């Protein structure tokens, strides 16, 4: 049998190791990735979970970052969020400030800017048709992408 002294030593050692583990976990948290792994988009037809790994890996669709992240300036380092450009016009009908960062108002006056959900939807459908993977356009199964 184990003596009471040995049992107390084992419990004390286990407690101290647990305490050291908790302190190390709190002091050295895992670094968040530079790019998001998954993004949940809220749409009118339900939420859509976008997984970067599925879309960019060789075993997935094999798309490059610039297949989705496009920018009117030829600066490859600019991966801006879609919502920066695809915004609803202001109540007075004026264009969003982000448009005027790159364009003159005369250049885009009268042109139709897709809303963010419409831009996402057309971009997703075009890519899925191009790569012939994942949900295809014309499919009645919206739940392949949309979670209601």
PyMOL CGO cylinders between C-alpha atoms (Angstrom):
from pymol import cmd
from pymol.cgo import CYLINDER

trace = [
    CYLINDER, 0.00, 0.00, 0.00, 0.94, 3.55, -0.58, 0.3, 1, 1, 1, 1, 1, 1,
    CYLINDER, 0.94, 3.55, -0.58, 1.67, 5.61, 2.47, 0.3, 1, 1, 1, 1, 1, 1,
    CYLINDER, 1.67, 5.61, 2.47, -0.32, 8.73, 3.21, 0.3, 1, 1, 1, 1, 1, 1,
    CYLINDER, -0.32, 8.73, 3.21, 2.82, 10.83, 2.72, 0.3, 1, 1, 1, 1, 1, 1,
    CYLINDER, 2.82, 10.83, 2.72, 3.42, 9.45, -0.80, 0.3, 1, 1, 1, 1, 1, 1,
    CYLINDER, 3.42, 9.45, -0.80, -0.21, 10.00, -1.73, 0.3, 1, 1, 1, 1, 1, 1,
    CYLINDER, -0.21, 10.00, -1.73, -0.08, 13.64, -0.57, 0.3, 1, 1, 1, 1, 1, 1,
    CYLINDER, -0.08, 13.64, -0.57, 3.14, 14.12, -2.55, 0.3, 1, 1, 1, 1, 1, 1,
    CYLINDER, 3.14, 14.12, -2.55, 1.50, 12.70, -5.72, 0.3, 1, 1, 1, 1, 1, 1,
    CYLINDER, 1.50, 12.70, -5.72, -1.56, 14.93, -5.31, 0.3, 1, 1, 1, 1, 1, 1,
    CYLINDER, -1.56, 14.93, -5.31, 0.62, 17.99, -4.64, 0.3, 1, 1, 1, 1, 1, 1,
    CYLINDER, 0.62, 17.99, -4.64, 2.77, 17.25, -7.68, 0.3, 1, 1, 1, 1, 1, 1,
    CYLINDER, 2.77, 17.25, -7.68, -0.31, 16.79, -9.89, 0.3, 1, 1, 1, 1, 1, 1,
    CYLINDER, -0.31, 16.79, -9.89, -1.79, 20.06, -8.59, 0.3, 1, 1, 1, 1, 1, 1,
    CYLINDER, -1.79, 20.06, -8.59, 1.43, 21.98, -9.25, 0.3, 1, 1, 1, 1, 1, 1,
    CYLINDER, 1.43, 21.98, -9.25, 1.78, 20.54, -12.76, 0.3, 1, 1, 1, 1, 1, 1,
    CYLINDER, 1.78, 20.54, -12.76, -1.83, 21.49, -13.50, 0.3, 1, 1, 1, 1, 1, 1,
    CYLINDER, -1.83, 21.49, -13.50, -1.17, 25.00, -12.19, 0.3, 1, 1, 1, 1, 1, 1,
    CYLINDER, -1.17, 25.00, -12.19, 1.98, 25.34, -14.35, 0.3, 1, 1, 1, 1, 1, 1,
    CYLINDER, 1.98, 25.34, -14.35, 0.01, 24.12, -17.39, 0.3, 1, 1, 1, 1, 1, 1,
    CYLINDER, 0.01, 24.12, -17.39, -2.76, 26.68, -16.84, 0.3, 1, 1, 1, 1, 1, 1,
    CYLINDER, -2.76, 26.68, -16.84, -0.27, 29.51, -16.41, 0.3, 1, 1, 1, 1, 1, 1,
    CYLINDER, -0.27, 29.51, -16.41, 1.65, 28.50, -19.55, 0.3, 1, 1, 1, 1, 1, 1,
    CYLINDER, 1.65, 28.50, -19.55, -1.57, 28.24, -21.55, 0.3, 1, 1, 1, 1, 1, 1,
    CYLINDER, -1.57, 28.24, -21.55, -2.65, 31.71, -20.42, 0.3, 1, 1, 1, 1, 1, 1,
    CYLINDER, -2.65, 31.71, -20.42, 0.79, 33.30, -20.87, 0.3, 1, 1, 1, 1, 1, 1,
    CYLINDER, 0.79, 33.30, -20.87, 1.49, 31.86, -24.34, 0.3, 1, 1, 1, 1, 1, 1,
    CYLINDER, 1.49, 31.86, -24.34, -1.80, 31.67, -26.29, 0.3, 1, 1, 1, 1, 1, 1,
    CYLINDER, -1.80, 31.67, -26.29, -1.82, 30.32, -29.83, 0.3, 1, 1, 1, 1, 1, 1,
    CYLINDER, -1.82, 30.32, -29.83, -1.23, 33.01, -32.45, 0.3, 1, 1, 1, 1, 1, 1,
    CYLINDER, -1.23, 33.01, -32.45, -4.24, 33.75, -34.61, 0.3, 1, 1, 1, 1, 1, 1,
    CYLINDER, -4.24, 33.75, -34.61, -3.67, 33.13, -38.33, 0.3, 1, 1, 1, 1, 1, 1,
    CYLINDER, -3.67, 33.13, -38.33, -2.95, 36.14, -40.53, 0.3, 1, 1, 1, 1, 1, 1,
    CYLINDER, -2.95, 36.14, -40.53, -5.82, 35.25, -42.85, 0.3, 1, 1, 1, 1, 1, 1,
    CYLINDER, -5.82, 35.25, -42.85, -9.16, 33.95, -41.61, 0.3, 1, 1, 1, 1, 1, 1,
    CYLINDER, -9.16, 33.95, -41.61, -9.66, 30.21, -42.03, 0.3, 1, 1, 1, 1, 1, 1,
    CYLINDER, -9.66, 30.21, -42.03, -13.45, 30.34, -42.21, 0.3, 1, 1, 1, 1, 1, 1,
    CYLINDER, -13.45, 30.34, -42.21, -15.85, 33.24, -42.59, 0.3, 1, 1, 1, 1, 1, 1,
    CYLINDER, -15.85, 33.24, -42.59, -19.60, 33.17, -41.92, 0.3, 1, 1, 1, 1, 1, 1,
    CYLINDER, -19.60, 33.17, -41.92, -21.51, 35.53, -44.23, 0.3, 1, 1, 1, 1, 1, 1,
    CYLINDER, -21.51, 35.53, -44.23, -25.03, 36.59, -43.31, 0.3, 1, 1, 1, 1, 1, 1,
    CYLINDER, -25.03, 36.59, -43.31, -27.26, 36.76, -46.40, 0.3, 1, 1, 1, 1, 1, 1,
    CYLINDER, -27.26, 36.76, -46.40, -30.98, 37.14, -47.05, 0.3, 1, 1, 1, 1, 1, 1,
    CYLINDER, -30.98, 37.14, -47.05, -31.16, 33.42, -47.87, 0.3, 1, 1, 1, 1, 1, 1,
    CYLINDER, -31.16, 33.42, -47.87, -29.37, 32.31, -44.71, 0.3, 1, 1, 1, 1, 1, 1,
    CYLINDER, -29.37, 32.31, -44.71, -25.79, 32.10, -43.54, 0.3, 1, 1, 1, 1, 1, 1,
    CYLINDER, -25.79, 32.10, -43.54, -22.98, 30.91, -45.83, 0.3, 1, 1, 1, 1, 1, 1,
    CYLINDER, -22.98, 30.91, -45.83, -19.83, 29.38, -44.35, 0.3, 1, 1, 1, 1, 1, 1,
    CYLINDER, -19.83, 29.38, -44.35, -16.80, 30.10, -46.53, 0.3, 1, 1, 1, 1, 1, 1,
    CYLINDER, -16.80, 30.10, -46.53, -13.75, 27.92, -45.88, 0.3, 1, 1, 1, 1, 1, 1,
    CYLINDER, -13.75, 27.92, -45.88, -10.50, 29.29, -47.35, 0.3, 1, 1, 1, 1, 1, 1,
    CYLINDER, -10.50, 29.29, -47.35, -8.76, 25.90, -47.26, 0.3, 1, 1, 1, 1, 1, 1,
    CYLINDER, -8.76, 25.90, -47.26, -11.45, 24.21, -49.38, 0.3, 1, 1, 1, 1, 1, 1,
    CYLINDER, -11.45, 24.21, -49.38, -11.26, 26.94, -51.99, 0.3, 1, 1, 1, 1, 1, 1,
    CYLINDER, -11.26, 26.94, -51.99, -7.48, 27.52, -52.19, 0.3, 1, 1, 1, 1, 1, 1,
    CYLINDER, -7.48, 27.52, -52.19, -5.86, 24.13, -51.54, 0.3, 1, 1, 1, 1, 1, 1,
    CYLINDER, -5.86, 24.13, -51.54, -4.72, 21.85, -54.35, 0.3, 1, 1, 1, 1, 1, 1,
    CYLINDER, -4.72, 21.85, -54.35, -6.99, 19.11, -53.01, 0.3, 1, 1, 1, 1, 1, 1,
    CYLINDER, -6.99, 19.11, -53.01, -9.92, 21.57, -53.02, 0.3, 1, 1, 1, 1, 1, 1,
    CYLINDER, -9.92, 21.57, -53.02, -10.76, 23.98, -55.83, 0.3, 1, 1, 1, 1, 1, 1,
    CYLINDER, -10.76, 23.98, -55.83, -7.21, 25.30, -56.30, 0.3, 1, 1, 1, 1, 1, 1,
    CYLINDER, -7.21, 25.30, -56.30, -8.27, 28.94, -56.62, 0.3, 1, 1, 1, 1, 1, 1,
    CYLINDER, -8.27, 28.94, -56.62, -5.78, 31.73, -56.02, 0.3, 1, 1, 1, 1, 1, 1,
    CYLINDER, -5.78, 31.73, -56.02, -6.42, 34.62, -53.64, 0.3, 1, 1, 1, 1, 1, 1,
    CYLINDER, -6.42, 34.62, -53.64, -6.85, 37.01, -56.57, 0.3, 1, 1, 1, 1, 1, 1,
    CYLINDER, -6.85, 37.01, -56.57, -9.63, 34.93, -58.11, 0.3, 1, 1, 1, 1, 1, 1,
    CYLINDER, -9.63, 34.93, -58.11, -11.90, 36.39, -55.43, 0.3, 1, 1, 1, 1, 1, 1,
    CYLINDER, -11.90, 36.39, -55.43, -9.97, 39.36, -54.04, 0.3, 1, 1, 1, 1, 1, 1,
    CYLINDER, -9.97, 39.36, -54.04, -9.80, 41.79, -56.93, 0.3, 1, 1, 1, 1, 1, 1,
    CYLINDER, -9.80, 41.79, -56.93, -9.05, 45.46, -56.73, 0.3, 1, 1, 1, 1, 1, 1,
    CYLINDER, -9.05, 45.46, -56.73, -9.32, 48.20, -59.35, 0.3, 1, 1, 1, 1, 1, 1,
    CYLINDER, -9.32, 48.20, -59.35, -5.71, 49.22, -58.72, 0.3, 1, 1, 1, 1, 1, 1,
    CYLINDER, -5.71, 49.22, -58.72, -3.01, 46.88, -60.06, 0.3, 1, 1, 1, 1, 1, 1,
    CYLINDER, -3.01, 46.88, -60.06, -1.48, 46.49, -56.62, 0.3, 1, 1, 1, 1, 1, 1,
    CYLINDER, -1.48, 46.49, -56.62, -1.20, 42.78, -55.83, 0.3, 1, 1, 1, 1, 1, 1,
    CYLINDER, -1.20, 42.78, -55.83, -0.68, 43.50, -52.16, 0.3, 1, 1, 1, 1, 1, 1,
    CYLINDER, -0.68, 43.50, -52.16, -4.15, 45.04, -51.78, 0.3, 1, 1, 1, 1, 1, 1,
    CYLINDER, -4.15, 45.04, -51.78, -6.56, 42.33, -50.62, 0.3, 1, 1, 1, 1, 1, 1,
    CYLINDER, -6.56, 42.33, -50.62, -9.42, 44.50, -49.48, 0.3, 1, 1, 1, 1, 1, 1,
    CYLINDER, -9.42, 44.50, -49.48, -12.74, 43.32, -48.14, 0.3, 1, 1, 1, 1, 1, 1,
    CYLINDER, -12.74, 43.32, -48.14, -15.58, 43.17, -50.67, 0.3, 1, 1, 1, 1, 1, 1,
    CYLINDER, -15.58, 43.17, -50.67, -17.72, 45.40, -48.48, 0.3, 1, 1, 1, 1, 1, 1,
    CYLINDER, -17.72, 45.40, -48.48, -15.28, 48.27, -49.02, 0.3, 1, 1, 1, 1, 1, 1,
    CYLINDER, -15.28, 48.27, -49.02, -16.52, 48.73, -52.60, 0.3, 1, 1, 1, 1, 1, 1,
    CYLINDER, -16.52, 48.73, -52.60, -19.83, 46.89, -52.69, 0.3, 1, 1, 1, 1, 1, 1,
    CYLINDER, -19.83, 46.89, -52.69, -21.85, 49.16, -50.44, 0.3, 1, 1, 1, 1, 1, 1,
    CYLINDER, -21.85, 49.16, -50.44, -25.32, 50.49, -50.76, 0.3, 1, 1, 1, 1, 1, 1,
    CYLINDER, -25.32, 50.49, -50.76, -25.47, 54.07, -52.11, 0.3, 1, 1, 1, 1, 1, 1,
    CYLINDER, -25.47, 54.07, -52.11, -26.16, 56.75, -49.52, 0.3, 1, 1, 1, 1, 1, 1,
    CYLINDER, -26.16, 56.75, -49.52, -29.73, 57.87, -48.86, 0.3, 1, 1, 1, 1, 1, 1,
    CYLINDER, -29.73, 57.87, -48.86, -29.10, 60.97, -50.96, 0.3, 1, 1, 1, 1, 1, 1,
    CYLINDER, -29.10, 60.97, -50.96, -27.98, 58.76, -53.88, 0.3, 1, 1, 1, 1, 1, 1,
    CYLINDER, -27.98, 58.76, -53.88, -24.32, 59.70, -53.62, 0.3, 1, 1, 1, 1, 1, 1,
    CYLINDER, -24.32, 59.70, -53.62, -21.64, 57.05, -54.09, 0.3, 1, 1, 1, 1, 1, 1,
    CYLINDER, -21.64, 57.05, -54.09, -19.78, 55.56, -51.13, 0.3, 1, 1, 1, 1, 1, 1,
    CYLINDER, -19.78, 55.56, -51.13, -16.52, 57.30, -50.20, 0.3, 1, 1, 1, 1, 1, 1,
    CYLINDER, -16.52, 57.30, -50.20, -14.57, 54.12, -50.94, 0.3, 1, 1, 1, 1, 1, 1,
    CYLINDER, -14.57, 54.12, -50.94, -15.53, 54.35, -54.64, 0.3, 1, 1, 1, 1, 1, 1,
    CYLINDER, -15.53, 54.35, -54.64, -14.17, 57.87, -54.84, 0.3, 1, 1, 1, 1, 1, 1,
    CYLINDER, -14.17, 57.87, -54.84, -10.84, 56.74, -53.39, 0.3, 1, 1, 1, 1, 1, 1,
    CYLINDER, -10.84, 56.74, -53.39, -9.98, 55.13, -56.74, 0.3, 1, 1, 1, 1, 1, 1,
    CYLINDER, -9.98, 55.13, -56.74, -12.49, 56.55, -59.24, 0.3, 1, 1, 1, 1, 1, 1,
    CYLINDER, -12.49, 56.55, -59.24, -13.55, 60.00, -60.38, 0.3, 1, 1, 1, 1, 1, 1,
    CYLINDER, -13.55, 60.00, -60.38, -17.27, 60.54, -59.86, 0.3, 1, 1, 1, 1, 1, 1,
    CYLINDER, -17.27, 60.54, -59.86, -17.70, 61.28, -63.59, 0.3, 1, 1, 1, 1, 1, 1,
    CYLINDER, -17.70, 61.28, -63.59, -16.16, 57.91, -64.52, 0.3, 1, 1, 1, 1, 1, 1,
    CYLINDER, -16.16, 57.91, -64.52, -18.69, 55.86, -62.56, 0.3, 1, 1, 1, 1, 1, 1,
    CYLINDER, -18.69, 55.86, -62.56, -21.73, 58.12, -62.66, 0.3, 1, 1, 1, 1, 1, 1,
    CYLINDER, -21.73, 58.12, -62.66, -24.76, 56.15, -63.78, 0.3, 1, 1, 1, 1, 1, 1,
    CYLINDER, -24.76, 56.15, -63.78, -23.00, 52.78, -63.49, 0.3, 1, 1, 1, 1, 1, 1,
    CYLINDER, -23.00, 52.78, -63.49, -24.62, 50.10, -61.40, 0.3, 1, 1, 1, 1, 1, 1,
    CYLINDER, -24.62, 50.10, -61.40, -22.67, 48.90, -58.38, 0.3, 1, 1, 1, 1, 1, 1,
    CYLINDER, -22.67, 48.90, -58.38, -23.73, 45.47, -57.21, 0.3, 1, 1, 1, 1, 1, 1,
    CYLINDER, -23.73, 45.47, -57.21, -24.74, 45.15, -53.60, 0.3, 1, 1, 1, 1, 1, 1,
    CYLINDER, -24.74, 45.15, -53.60, -22.43, 43.05, -51.45, 0.3, 1, 1, 1, 1, 1, 1,
    CYLINDER, -22.43, 43.05, -51.45, -24.71, 39.96, -51.40, 0.3, 1, 1, 1, 1, 1, 1,
    CYLINDER, -24.71, 39.96, -51.40, -25.29, 40.16, -55.17, 0.3, 1, 1, 1, 1, 1, 1,
    CYLINDER, -25.29, 40.16, -55.17, -21.55, 40.55, -55.82, 0.3, 1, 1, 1, 1, 1, 1,
    CYLINDER, -21.55, 40.55, -55.82, -20.79, 37.54, -53.61, 0.3, 1, 1, 1, 1, 1, 1,
    CYLINDER, -20.79, 37.54, -53.61, -23.47, 35.42, -55.22, 0.3, 1, 1, 1, 1, 1, 1,
    CYLINDER, -23.47, 35.42, -55.22, -22.41, 36.11, -58.80, 0.3, 1, 1, 1, 1, 1, 1,
    CYLINDER, -22.41, 36.11, -58.80, -18.72, 35.64, -57.92, 0.3, 1, 1, 1, 1, 1, 1,
    CYLINDER, -18.72, 35.64, -57.92, -19.40, 32.31, -56.20, 0.3, 1, 1, 1, 1, 1, 1,
    CYLINDER, -19.40, 32.31, -56.20, -21.60, 31.00, -59.02, 0.3, 1, 1, 1, 1, 1, 1,
    CYLINDER, -21.60, 31.00, -59.02, -19.07, 31.98, -61.71, 0.3, 1, 1, 1, 1, 1, 1,
    CYLINDER, -19.07, 31.98, -61.71, -16.18, 30.29, -59.89, 0.3, 1, 1, 1, 1, 1, 1,
    CYLINDER, -16.18, 30.29, -59.89, -18.11, 27.10, -59.16, 0.3, 1, 1, 1, 1, 1, 1,
    CYLINDER, -18.11, 27.10, -59.16, -19.02, 26.87, -62.85, 0.3, 1, 1, 1, 1, 1, 1,
    CYLINDER, -19.02, 26.87, -62.85, -15.46, 27.64, -63.97, 0.3, 1, 1, 1, 1, 1, 1,
    CYLINDER, -15.46, 27.64, -63.97, -13.85, 25.03, -61.69, 0.3, 1, 1, 1, 1, 1, 1,
    CYLINDER, -13.85, 25.03, -61.69, -16.79, 22.61, -62.10, 0.3, 1, 1, 1, 1, 1, 1,
    CYLINDER, -16.79, 22.61, -62.10, -16.64, 21.84, -58.39, 0.3, 1, 1, 1, 1, 1, 1,
    CYLINDER, -16.64, 21.84, -58.39, -19.00, 22.37, -55.52, 0.3, 1, 1, 1, 1, 1, 1,
    CYLINDER, -19.00, 22.37, -55.52, -22.56, 23.64, -55.92, 0.3, 1, 1, 1, 1, 1, 1,
    CYLINDER, -22.56, 23.64, -55.92, -23.44, 24.46, -59.52, 0.3, 1, 1, 1, 1, 1, 1,
    CYLINDER, -23.44, 24.46, -59.52, -25.63, 27.28, -60.82, 0.3, 1, 1, 1, 1, 1, 1,
    CYLINDER, -25.63, 27.28, -60.82, -29.18, 26.28, -61.53, 0.3, 1, 1, 1, 1, 1, 1,
    CYLINDER, -29.18, 26.28, -61.53, -29.17, 23.78, -58.70, 0.3, 1, 1, 1, 1, 1, 1,
    CYLINDER, -29.17, 23.78, -58.70, -32.32, 23.88, -56.61, 0.3, 1, 1, 1, 1, 1, 1,
    CYLINDER, -32.32, 23.88, -56.61, -30.38, 22.80, -53.54, 0.3, 1, 1, 1, 1, 1, 1,
    CYLINDER, -30.38, 22.80, -53.54, -29.57, 26.15, -51.94, 0.3, 1, 1, 1, 1, 1, 1,
    CYLINDER, -29.57, 26.15, -51.94, -28.65, 24.36, -48.71, 0.3, 1, 1, 1, 1, 1, 1,
    CYLINDER, -28.65, 24.36, -48.71, -25.37, 23.23, -50.27, 0.3, 1, 1, 1, 1, 1, 1,
    CYLINDER, -25.37, 23.23, -50.27, -24.09, 26.72, -49.40, 0.3, 1, 1, 1, 1, 1, 1,
    CYLINDER, -24.09, 26.72, -49.40, -26.81, 28.41, -47.38, 0.3, 1, 1, 1, 1, 1, 1,
    CYLINDER, -26.81, 28.41, -47.38, -27.54, 27.36, -43.81, 0.3, 1, 1, 1, 1, 1, 1,
    CYLINDER, -27.54, 27.36, -43.81, -31.02, 28.54, -42.92, 0.3, 1, 1, 1, 1, 1, 1,
]
cmd.load_cgo(trace, "trace")
